[in-house]
Amino acid sequence: MTESRDWHSAPISSETVIDAHYKNTQNVRRFFRAQIGDHFKFDRPFMAWMKSHTGSTMRDAVNEWLRRESAK
């Protein structure tokens, strides 16, 4: 059994893989704000995308958020 990542305090990089135990935490929000900017916000559809994309990287998540934002 693999140990799950501590999404509250473990370092997050663009290469971090979204696992089955993913949580929307302040640590994750800090990562997205550092990558995207202070205008980053979680919304329900994006949170659902995160939960359903186990195995994707945080880089994939940043790209998905940017894609959704540009489509608005």
N, C-alpha and C positions, 0 to 999 in steps of 0.2 A: 504494500500500500504506500502510495506517495503522500508525503506531508503536504497539506494545503498551505497556500501562501497566506500570510497575515496582511490582508488588504488595508488594515488600519495603520500599520507602521513599517512594513517592509518597503525597501526602495523600489520604485517603479521606473522602468525605462521604456523606450519605444519597443524593445524586444520582449518585454514581459508578456507572457501568454495568459490570456483570460482562461481561468480554470472554472470547474464546476462549483467552486465555493466563492466565486466573485461576489463582492459587496460594493455598493456605491458608498464610499467613505470620504471623509475630508481629505485623506491622503490621495485618493484617486482624483478628487476635485482639484487639489493642488497641482497634480500632474497635468491634467487637462488645461488648467489656466496657464501653466508654464508653457505648454505647447501651442495653445490656441489664442490665449489672451484672456483678459478679465471679463470679456463678454460671454465666456463659456457658461452654459447652464445645462443641467440635466433636465430632460423632459421625459415623460412616460414612454413614448415610442423609442427614444434612444436607450433608456434604461432596459427596455425589453430586448432591444437589439443586443446589448451587452450580455444579458443573461442567456440569449439564444445562440451566441457565437463563441462557445467554448472552443479553444484551440486557436482562435485568432489572436493577433498581437495587439498591444496597445497602439501601435502605429496604425494598424487597420482601423481601430476604433476612432482615432483622431481623423483619419481620412473619411470615415463614414460620417462623423459629426460635421466635418467641413462640407461634404457632399450634400447632406440634408440642409445645412444652413444656406448654401448657395441656391438650393431649389426653392427656398421660401420667396 
